[in-house]
Amino acid sequence: MTPDADAPLGLRERKKRETRVALSRATIRLCVERGWENVTVEDIAAVANVSVRTFRNYFSGKAEAIAASHVERMLRIADELRARPATEPLWDAITGVVLAEFGGPAEPAGAESPQARRWRDGVRLMLAEPALQGEIVKANAAAQGAFAEAVAERIGSDPAHDVYPKLVAAVVGAASSVAVEHSLTAEPPTAVGPVLAEMLERLAVGLRAPS
């Protein structure tokens, strides 16, 4: 297949991912504002300016739409990991791409930007709503799989036989979850970035890349 033939497929895939993100964000925003039980698929479609049929083409319901944000975040991290310089040590590259997604400037003690507040509210929703838990489990599995593939590509291993990429994906996912939970429960609010940076530094020491 020629490069020109590849390009439209790539564009279509990007458009599909953009639509998924827009629908997921609209779902999270409405559920945070109105409460889980007070939001319908029709509401989400209206806010996102799409038809209900379009929503159903992407998601089976609200829970899957909300969980999709986590998968999309990890897909971005995997894409960025592939794009890092080949000469960069693995854990330097992992730390850079993960903190770019989860980190950001620290907020002054007791203060939060509107964006940070929306993020916290969205995460609290995902953690607290029982109807979401099954989709979150599936999203975590998909996210780890995508990240493991990127790690395997970077170190030139076969993920079907090498457990190292899967282990890295699992522990990075766990570290991210712990950092987010700590950030949500700390008083005053604590930025995720510094906590996650410390965890990744400890992982890099104890989980060195194969030579």
TIGU-18329 format. One record per residue: residue number from 1; residue in three letters; x, y, z of N, C-alpha, C in turn. Coordinates in nm, 3 decimals, always signed. Layout:
<atoms>
NUM; ALA; X; Y; Z; X; Y; Z; X; Y; Z
...
</atoms>
This chain:
<atoms>
1; MET; +0.085; -0.120; +0.000; +0.000; +0.000; +0.000; +0.088; +0.125; +0.000
2; THR; +0.054; +0.225; -0.075; +0.134; +0.346; -0.084; +0.110; +0.436; +0.035
3; PRO; +0.207; +0.527; +0.066; +0.187; +0.621; +0.176; +0.061; +0.704; +0.161
4; ASP; +0.027; +0.742; +0.034; -0.093; +0.822; +0.013; -0.219; +0.746; +0.053
5; ALA; -0.216; +0.613; +0.030; -0.333; +0.533; +0.065; -0.346; +0.518; +0.216
6; ASP; -0.232; +0.524; +0.285; -0.235; +0.512; +0.431; -0.292; +0.636; +0.498
7; ALA; -0.268; +0.754; +0.437; -0.299; +0.879; +0.503; -0.445; +0.895; +0.540
8; PRO; -0.543; +0.866; +0.448; -0.683; +0.884; +0.486; -0.724; +0.799; +0.605
9; LEU; -0.671; +0.673; +0.611; -0.704; +0.587; +0.724; -0.655; +0.649; +0.854
10; GLY; -0.533; +0.704; +0.851; -0.481; +0.770; +0.969; -0.566; +0.888; +1.010
11; LEU; -0.612; +0.965; +0.913; -0.696; +1.080; +0.942; -0.829; +1.037; +1.000
12; ARG; -0.889; +0.933; +0.942; -1.016; +0.883; +0.995; -1.001; +0.836; +1.139
13; GLU; -0.891; +0.767; +1.166; -0.869; +0.717; +1.301; -0.853; +0.831; +1.400
14; ARG; -0.782; +0.936; +1.359; -0.767; +1.052; +1.446; -0.901; +1.119; +1.472
15; LYS; -0.982; +1.130; +1.369; -1.114; +1.191; +1.386; -1.201; +1.109; +1.481
16; LYS; -1.193; +0.977; +1.468; -1.270; +0.891; +1.557; -1.225; +0.909; +1.702
17; ARG; -1.093; +0.917; +1.723; -1.045; +0.937; +1.859; -1.087; +1.073; +1.914
18; GLU; -1.085; +1.175; +1.829; -1.128; +1.308; +1.873; -1.275; +1.307; +1.914
19; THR; -1.357; +1.235; +1.837; -1.499; +1.226; +1.871; -1.519; +1.151; +2.001
20; ARG; -1.446; +1.043; +2.020; -1.455; +0.967; +2.145; -1.420; +1.055; +2.265
21; VAL; -1.313; +1.134; +2.251; -1.272; +1.222; +2.360; -1.379; +1.326; +2.388
22; ALA; -1.434; +1.386; +2.283; -1.536; +1.489; +2.302; -1.660; +1.433; +2.372
23; LEU; -1.702; +1.313; +2.333; -1.818; +1.252; +2.396; -1.788; +1.214; +2.541
24; SER; -1.669; +1.163; +2.565; -1.632; +1.125; +2.702; -1.628; +1.247; +2.793
25; ARG; -1.568; +1.354; +2.746; -1.559; +1.476; +2.828; -1.698; +1.535; +2.853
26; ALA; -1.782; +1.532; +2.753; -1.918; +1.584; +2.771; -1.993; +1.501; +2.875
27; THR; -1.973; +1.371; +2.873; -2.039; +1.284; +2.970; -1.991; +1.313; +3.111
28; ILE; -1.861; +1.324; +3.127; -1.805; +1.353; +3.260; -1.857; +1.487; +3.310
29; ARG; -1.853; +1.588; +3.224; -1.894; +1.723; +3.267; -2.040; +1.724; +3.311
30; LEU; -2.126; +1.661; +3.234; -2.268; +1.661; +3.270; -2.293; +1.581; +3.398
31; CYS; -2.227; +1.469; +3.414; -2.249; +1.387; +3.534; -2.197; +1.456; +3.659
32; VAL; -2.088; +1.531; +3.646; -2.037; +1.608; +3.759; -2.135; +1.720; +3.795
33; GLU; -2.187; +1.788; +3.693; -2.276; +1.902; +3.716; -2.414; +1.861; +3.768
34; ARG; -2.470; +1.751; +3.712; -2.609; +1.717; +3.740; -2.626; +1.594; +3.829
35; GLY; -2.520; +1.514; +3.841; -2.533; +1.388; +3.913; -2.555; +1.273; +3.816
36; TRP; -2.502; +1.158; +3.851; -2.505; +1.042; +3.762; -2.646; +1.008; +3.714
37; GLU; -2.741; +1.003; +3.806; -2.876; +0.958; +3.772; -2.954; +1.059; +3.689
38; ASN; -2.905; +1.182; +3.683; -2.981; +1.288; +3.616; -2.932; +1.319; +3.475
39; VAL; -2.850; +1.232; +3.420; -2.795; +1.254; +3.285; -2.835; +1.138; +3.196
40; THR; -2.888; +1.169; +3.078; -2.926; +1.067; +2.981; -2.832; +1.073; +2.861
41; VAL; -2.835; +0.968; +2.781; -2.758; +0.967; +2.658; -2.805; +1.079; +2.566
42; GLU; -2.934; +1.107; +2.567; -2.987; +1.217; +2.486; -2.926; +1.350; +2.529
43; ASP; -2.909; +1.370; +2.660; -2.847; +1.493; +2.710; -2.704; +1.506; +2.658
44; ILE; -2.631; +1.396; +2.666; -2.490; +1.399; +2.624; -2.480; +1.428; +2.476
45; ALA; -2.562; +1.362; +2.396; -2.558; +1.384; +2.251; -2.589; +1.530; +2.218
46; ALA; -2.686; +1.587; +2.288; -2.722; +1.726; +2.261; -2.607; +1.820; +2.293
47; VAL; -2.543; +1.800; +2.408; -2.431; +1.886; +2.448; -2.313; +1.871; +2.352
48; ALA; -2.288; +1.747; +2.307; -2.177; +1.722; +2.216; -2.212; +1.753; +2.070
49; ASN; -2.337; +1.792; +2.045; -2.383; +1.828; +1.911; -2.371; +1.711; +1.813
50; VAL; -2.411; +1.592; +1.860; -2.416; +1.475; +1.774; -2.551; +1.406; +1.795
51; SER; -2.581; +1.309; +1.711; -2.704; +1.233; +1.728; -2.684; +1.124; +1.833
52; VAL; -2.794; +1.076; +1.888; -2.787; +0.964; +1.982; -2.728; +0.842; +1.911
53; ARG; -2.761; +0.826; +1.785; -2.705; +0.713; +1.709; -2.553; +0.722; +1.704
54; THR; -2.500; +0.843; +1.684; -2.354; +0.860; +1.682; -2.295; +0.822; +1.817
55; PHE; -2.359; +0.867; +1.925; -2.310; +0.827; +2.057; -2.307; +0.676; +2.070
56; ARG; -2.413; +0.609; +2.027; -2.422; +0.464; +2.040; -2.320; +0.393; +1.951
57; ASN; -2.277; +0.459; +1.846; -2.173; +0.400; +1.761; -2.040; +0.390; +1.834
58; TYR; -2.020; +0.476; +1.934; -1.894; +0.478; +2.007; -1.903; +0.408; +2.143
59; PHE; -2.015; +0.425; +2.212; -2.026; +0.376; +2.349; -2.160; +0.308; +2.373
60; SER; -2.158; +0.209; +2.461; -2.282; +0.141; +2.497; -2.364; +0.221; +2.597
61; GLY; -2.300; +0.313; +2.669; -2.371; +0.392; +2.768; -2.279; +0.491; +2.838
62; LYS; -2.330; +0.555; +2.941; -2.255; +0.659; +3.012; -2.127; +0.604; +3.074
63; ALA; -2.135; +0.486; +3.134; -2.020; +0.432; +3.205; -1.902; +0.409; +3.112
64; GLU; -1.930; +0.350; +2.997; -1.822; +0.325; +2.902; -1.764; +0.457; +2.851
65; ALA; -1.850; +0.555; +2.830; -1.804; +0.685; +2.781; -1.710; +0.751; +2.881
66; ILE; -1.744; +0.745; +3.008; -1.659; +0.807; +3.109; -1.526; +0.733; +3.120
67; ALA; -1.530; +0.601; +3.124; -1.408; +0.522; +3.136; -1.315; +0.541; +3.017
68; ALA; -1.371; +0.578; +2.903; -1.290; +0.595; +2.782; -1.185; +0.703; +2.797
69; SER; -1.208; +0.799; +2.885; -1.108; +0.905; +2.905; -0.977; +0.849; +2.956
70; HIS; -0.986; +0.748; +3.042; -0.865; +0.686; +3.095; -0.790; +0.612; +2.985
71; VAL; -0.862; +0.540; +2.900; -0.799; +0.469; +2.790; -0.732; +0.567; +2.695
72; GLU; -0.800; +0.675; +2.664; -0.746; +0.774; +2.571; -0.620; +0.838; +2.628
73; ARG; -0.619; +0.864; +2.758; -0.499; +0.921; +2.820; -0.380; +0.827; +2.799
74; MET; -0.401; +0.697; +2.823; -0.292; +0.602; +2.809; -0.252; +0.582; +2.663
75; LEU; -0.347; +0.595; +2.571; -0.310; +0.589; +2.429; -0.221; +0.707; +2.393
76; ARG; -0.251; +0.825; +2.447; -0.165; +0.941; +2.422; -0.026; +0.918; +2.480
77; ILE; -0.021; +0.863; +2.601; +0.109; +0.835; +2.664; +0.187; +0.735; +2.581
78; ALA; +0.120; +0.631; +2.531; +0.188; +0.531; +2.448; +0.240; +0.594; +2.319
79; ASP; +0.159; +0.680; +2.256; +0.202; +0.748; +2.133; +0.323; +0.835; +2.159
80; GLU; +0.320; +0.907; +2.271; +0.432; +0.995; +2.303; +0.558; +0.916; +2.335
81; LEU; +0.542; +0.800; +2.399; +0.658; +0.716; +2.430; +0.725; +0.670; +2.300
82; ARG; +0.645; +0.632; +2.203; +0.701; +0.591; +2.073; +0.775; +0.705; +2.005
83; ALA; +0.733; +0.827; +2.031; +0.791; +0.943; +1.963; +0.917; +0.996; +2.031
84; ARG; +0.948; +0.950; +2.151; +1.067; +0.999; +2.222; +1.193; +0.953; +2.150
85; PRO; +1.305; +1.026; +2.165; +1.430; +0.986; +2.099; +1.471; +0.845; +2.138
86; ALA; +1.515; +0.769; +2.039; +1.551; +0.629; +2.063; +1.667; +0.615; +2.161
87; THR; +1.752; +0.718; +2.168; +1.869; +0.711; +2.256; +1.836; +0.743; +2.402
88; GLU; +1.716; +0.792; +2.429; +1.678; +0.829; +2.565; +1.654; +0.703; +2.648
89; PRO; +1.710; +0.695; +2.769; +1.685; +0.578; +2.854; +1.535; +0.557; +2.875
90; LEU; +1.496; +0.431; +2.884; +1.355; +0.396; +2.891; +1.282; +0.471; +3.002
91; TRP; +1.336; +0.468; +3.123; +1.262; +0.527; +3.235; +1.262; +0.679; +3.233
92; ASP; +1.363; +0.739; +3.170; +1.357; +0.883; +3.148; +1.243; +0.917; +3.053
93; ALA; +1.229; +0.834; +2.948; +1.121; +0.857; +2.852; +0.984; +0.835; +2.916
94; ILE; +0.972; +0.727; +2.994; +0.844; +0.698; +3.060; +0.806; +0.811; +3.156
95; THR; +0.902; +0.855; +3.235; +0.874; +0.962; +3.331; +0.830; +1.089; +3.259
96; GLY; +0.896; +1.121; +3.148; +0.862; +1.241; +3.074; +0.721; +1.239; +3.020
97; VAL; +0.683; +1.126; +2.958; +0.550; +1.121; +2.895; +0.439; +1.108; +2.998
98; VAL; +0.463; +1.034; +3.106; +0.359; +1.017; +3.208; +0.334; +1.149; +3.281
99; LEU; +0.440; +1.217; +3.319; +0.422; +1.343; +3.392; +0.361; +1.451; +3.303
100; ALA; +0.387; +1.443; +3.172; +0.326; +1.541; +3.081; +0.174; +1.528; +3.081
101; GLU; +0.123; +1.407; +3.104; -0.021; +1.384; +3.107; -0.080; +1.404; +3.247
102; PHE; -0.012; +1.355; +3.348; -0.066; +1.359; +3.484; -0.015; +1.478; +3.565
103; GLY; +0.094; +1.535; +3.521; +0.157; +1.640; +3.601; +0.101; +1.777; +3.571
104; GLY; +0.190; +1.872; +3.564; +0.147; +2.010; +3.545; +0.198; +2.094; +3.660
105; PRO; +0.186; +2.225; +3.650; +0.235; +2.313; +3.756; +0.162; +2.290; +3.887
106; ALA; +0.234; +2.292; +3.996; +0.174; +2.273; +4.127; +0.086; +2.392; +4.162
107; GLU; -0.026; +2.365; +4.224; -0.115; +2.472; +4.268; -0.070; +2.524; +4.404
108; PRO; -0.087; +2.654; +4.431; -0.059; +2.704; +4.564; -0.144; +2.630; +4.667
109; ALA; -0.092; +2.617; +4.788; -0.164; +2.547; +4.893; -0.304; +2.605; +4.912
110; GLY; -0.405; +2.518; +4.907; -0.542; +2.561; +4.929; -0.609; +2.623; +4.809
111; ALA; -0.539; +2.628; +4.694; -0.598; +2.690; +4.574; -0.597; +2.590; +4.460
112; GLU; -0.697; +2.598; +4.373; -0.706; +2.512; +4.257; -0.754; +2.594; +4.138
113; SER; -0.700; +2.565; +4.021; -0.750; +2.626; +3.900; -0.882; +2.559; +3.863
114; PRO; -0.966; +2.625; +3.783; -1.091; +2.561; +3.739; -1.065; +2.429; +3.668
115; GLN; -0.960; +2.421; +3.587; -0.929; +2.297; +3.516; -0.894; +2.186; +3.615
116; ALA; -0.812; +2.218; +3.715; -0.775; +2.117; +3.814; -0.897; +2.071; +3.893
117; ARG; -0.987; +2.164; +3.922; -1.107; +2.129; +3.998; -1.197; +2.036; +3.916
118; ARG; -1.211; +2.064; +3.787; -1.293; +1.977; +3.701; -1.232; +1.838; +3.693
119; TRP; -1.099; +1.833; +3.686; -1.032; +1.702; +3.681; -1.059; +1.624; +3.809
120; ARG; -1.044; +1.690; +3.922; -1.068; +1.621; +4.050; -1.212; +1.572; +4.060
121; ASP; -1.304; +1.657; +4.018; -1.445; +1.617; +4.025; -1.473; +1.496; +3.936
122; GLY; -1.411; +1.494; +3.818; -1.429; +1.381; +3.728; -1.373; +1.253; +3.785
123; VAL; -1.255; +1.261; +3.847; -1.194; +1.141; +3.906; -1.276; +1.093; +4.025
124; ARG; -1.322; +1.186; +4.106; -1.406; +1.146; +4.221; -1.532; +1.074; +4.173
125; LEU; -1.589; +1.122; +4.064; -1.707; +1.056; +4.008; -1.674; +0.912; +3.970
126; MET; -1.561; +0.891; +3.902; -1.525; +0.758; +3.857; -1.497; +0.665; +3.974
127; LEU; -1.441; +0.719; +4.080; -1.408; +0.636; +4.195; -1.529; +0.603; +4.281
128; ALA; -1.628; +0.692; +4.282; -1.739; +0.677; +4.376; -1.863; +0.611; +4.317
129; GLU; -1.882; +0.617; +4.187; -2.007; +0.569; +4.128; -2.000; +0.417; +4.103
130; PRO; -2.081; +0.337; +4.174; -2.077; +0.190; +4.157; -2.101; +0.145; +4.013
131; ALA; -2.187; +0.216; +3.940; -2.219; +0.175; +3.804; -2.100; +0.182; +3.710
132; LEU; -1.996; +0.254; +3.752; -1.879; +0.271; +3.666; -1.772; +0.164; +3.686
133; GLN; -1.780; +0.090; +3.795; -1.665; +0.008; +3.834; -1.628; -0.099; +3.732
134; GLY; -1.727; -0.165; +3.672; -1.697; -0.266; +3.572; -1.626; -0.209; +3.451
135; GLU; -1.671; -0.092; +3.405; -1.607; -0.028; +3.290; -1.467; +0.021; +3.324
136; ILE; -1.447; +0.065; +3.448; -1.314; +0.109; +3.488; -1.216; -0.007; +3.485
137; VAL; -1.260; -0.125; +3.529; -1.174; -0.243; +3.524; -1.134; -0.274; +3.380
138; LYS; -1.232; -0.271; +3.289; -1.202; -0.297; +3.148; -1.111; -0.189; +3.089
139; ALA; -1.134; -0.065; +3.129; -1.051; +0.045; +3.079; -0.907; +0.029; +3.126
140; ASN; -0.888; -0.011; +3.251; -0.753; -0.031; +3.303; -0.680; -0.139; +3.224
141; ALA; -0.750; -0.248; +3.192; -0.688; -0.356; +3.115; -0.647; -0.308; +2.976
142; ALA; -0.736; -0.233; +2.911; -0.705; -0.182; +2.777; -0.589; -0.083; +2.782
143; ALA; -0.588; +0.002; +2.884; -0.483; +0.102; +2.897; -0.347; +0.036; +2.920
144; GLN; -0.343; -0.064; +3.007; -0.217; -0.133; +3.032; -0.168; -0.205; +2.908
145; GLY; -0.260; -0.264; +2.833; -0.219; -0.333; +2.711; -0.157; -0.239; +2.610
146; ALA; -0.216; -0.121; +2.593; -0.163; -0.024; +2.498; -0.025; +0.025; +2.539
147; PHE; -0.008; +0.050; +2.669; +0.121; +0.099; +2.717; +0.227; -0.010; +2.709
148; ALA; +0.191; -0.133; +2.740; +0.285; -0.245; +2.731; +0.337; -0.262; +2.589
149; GLU; +0.249; -0.246; +2.491; +0.292; -0.258; +2.351; +0.395; -0.150; +2.316
150; ALA; +0.372; -0.028; +2.365; +0.467; +0.080; +2.336; +0.602; +0.053; +2.403
151; VAL; +0.600; +0.003; +2.526; +0.726; -0.030; +2.595; +0.799; -0.141; +2.520
152; ALA; +0.725; -0.243; +2.477; +0.787; -0.354; +2.404; +0.852; -0.305; +2.276
153; GLU; +0.784; -0.217; +2.204; +0.841; -0.163; +2.080; +0.970; -0.087; +2.109
154; ARG; +0.969; -0.013; +2.218; +1.085; +0.070; +2.248; +1.208; -0.013; +2.283
155; ILE; +1.189; -0.122; +2.355; +1.304; -0.203; +2.396; +1.329; -0.320; +2.301
156; GLY; +1.245; -0.331; +2.196; +1.266; -0.434; +2.096; +1.236; -0.574; +2.145
157; SER; +1.134; -0.589; +2.227; +1.099; -0.721; +2.279; +0.965; -0.766; +2.222
158; ASP; +0.934; -0.891; +2.244; +0.808; -0.950; +2.199; +0.714; -0.959; +2.319
159; PRO; +0.608; -0.879; +2.322; +0.520; -0.879; +2.439; +0.449; -1.011; +2.462
160; ALA; +0.447; -1.095; +2.360; +0.383; -1.226; +2.377; +0.468; -1.320; +2.462
161; HIS; +0.600; -1.292; +2.471; +0.690; -1.381; +2.543; +0.766; -1.310; +2.656
162; ASP; +0.777; -1.179; +2.648; +0.853; -1.103; +2.747; +0.757; -1.036; +2.846
163; VAL; +0.770; -1.067; +2.974; +0.678; -1.011; +3.073; +0.717; -0.869; +3.114
164; TYR; +0.838; -0.826; +3.082; +0.884; -0.696; +3.130; +0.792; -0.582; +3.086
165; PRO; +0.753; -0.570; +2.958; +0.664; -0.459; +2.921; +0.532; -0.461; +2.997
166; LYS; +0.476; -0.581; +3.019; +0.351; -0.590; +3.093; +0.370; -0.549; +3.239
167; LEU; +0.484; -0.588; +3.295; +0.513; -0.549; +3.434; +0.527; -0.398; +3.446
168; VAL; +0.599; -0.337; +3.352; +0.617; -0.192; +3.354; +0.481; -0.123; +3.343
169; ALA; +0.397; -0.169; +3.251; +0.265; -0.107; +3.234; +0.182; -0.120; +3.360
170; ALA; +0.190; -0.235; +3.425; +0.111; -0.258; +3.546; +0.156; -0.168; +3.660
171; VAL; +0.286; -0.157; +3.680; +0.334; -0.078; +3.794; +0.318; +0.072; +3.768
172; VAL; +0.333; +0.115; +3.643; +0.309; +0.257; +3.612; +0.162; +0.290; +3.633
173; GLY; +0.074; +0.199; +3.593; -0.068; +0.221; +3.618; -0.100; +0.227; +3.766
174; ALA; -0.038; +0.137; +3.844; -0.060; +0.137; +3.988; -0.008; +0.265; +4.052
175; ALA; +0.111; +0.307; +4.011; +0.168; +0.430; +4.065; +0.079; +0.550; +4.035
176; SER; +0.025; +0.555; +3.914; -0.064; +0.665; +3.876; -0.189; +0.666; +3.963
177; SER; -0.244; +0.547; +3.988; -0.365; +0.538; +4.071; -0.338; +0.582; +4.213
178; VAL; -0.225; +0.540; +4.269; -0.191; +0.579; +4.406; -0.168; +0.729; +4.414
179; ALA; -0.099; +0.785; +4.315; -0.073; +0.928; +4.317; -0.202; +1.009; +4.308
180; VAL; -0.294; +0.963; +4.223; -0.423; +1.032; +4.209; -0.502; +1.024; +4.339
181; GLU; -0.507; +0.905; +4.399; -0.580; +0.888; +4.524; -0.521; +0.977; +4.634
182; HIS; -0.389; +0.981; +4.642; -0.324; +1.066; +4.743; -0.358; +1.213; +4.719
183; SER; -0.357; +1.254; +4.593; -0.389; +1.392; +4.559; -0.531; +1.428; +4.599
184; LEU; -0.623; +1.335; +4.579; -0.764; +1.361; +4.607; -0.793; +1.369; +4.756
185; THR; -0.720; +1.292; +4.836; -0.750; +1.284; +4.979; -0.666; +1.377; +5.064
186; ALA; -0.562; +1.437; +5.007; -0.474; +1.523; +5.086; -0.544; +1.653; +5.122
187; GLU; -0.510; +1.705; +5.238; -0.559; +1.835; +5.283; -0.440; +1.918; +5.330
188; PRO; -0.416; +2.033; +5.265; -0.486; +2.090; +5.150; -0.458; +2.009; +5.023
189; PRO; -0.529; +2.038; +4.913; -0.509; +1.963; +4.790; -0.362; +1.958; +4.748
190; THR; -0.319; +1.843; +4.702; -0.181; +1.821; +4.660; -0.177; +1.791; +4.511
191; ALA; -0.085; +1.853; +4.439; -0.073; +1.827; +4.296; -0.027; +1.683; +4.273
192; VAL; -0.079; +1.622; +4.167; -0.045; +1.484; +4.134; +0.100; +1.473; +4.089
193; GLY; +0.146; +1.570; +4.010; +0.278; +1.561; +3.947; +0.393; +1.526; +4.039
194; PRO; +0.417; +1.604; +4.146; +0.532; +1.573; +4.233; +0.524; +1.436; +4.299
195; VAL; +0.403; +1.394; +4.338; +0.387; +1.262; +4.400; +0.419; +1.153; +4.299
196; LEU; +0.368; +1.167; +4.179; +0.391; +1.067; +4.076; +0.537; +1.065; +4.033
197; ALA; +0.600; +1.182; +4.027; +0.742; +1.188; +3.991; +0.827; +1.109; +4.091
198; GLU; +0.796; +1.123; +4.219; +0.870; +1.048; +4.322; +0.851; +0.898; +4.304
199; MET; +0.729; +0.855; +4.276; +0.703; +0.712; +4.258; +0.775; +0.657; +4.136
200; LEU; +0.773; +0.730; +4.026; +0.840; +0.683; +3.906; +0.991; +0.676; +3.925
201; GLU; +1.045; +0.769; +4.002; +1.188; +0.766; +4.031; +1.224; +0.639; +4.108
202; ARG; +1.140; +0.601; +4.204; +1.166; +0.479; +4.280; +1.152; +0.356; +4.192
203; LEU; +1.054; +0.356; +4.103; +1.037; +0.243; +4.013; +1.156; +0.228; +3.919
204; ALA; +1.208; +0.340; +3.871; +1.319; +0.335; +3.777; +1.441; +0.269; +3.840
205; VAL; +1.462; +0.292; +3.968; +1.576; +0.232; +4.038; +1.560; +0.081; +4.051
206; GLY; +1.437; +0.038; +4.081; +1.415; -0.104; +4.110; +1.368; -0.185; +3.992
207; LEU; +1.336; -0.120; +3.879; +1.282; -0.192; +3.763; +1.356; -0.146; +3.637
208; ARG; +1.489; -0.158; +3.643; +1.572; -0.111; +3.531; +1.536; -0.184; +3.401
209; ALA; +1.552; -0.113; +3.292; +1.527; -0.173; +3.161; +1.631; -0.280; +3.131
210; PRO; +1.592; -0.387; +3.063; +1.689; -0.491; +3.026; +1.799; -0.433; +2.938
211; SER; +1.920; -0.476; +2.960; +2.031; -0.427; +2.879; +2.038; -0.504; +2.747
</atoms>
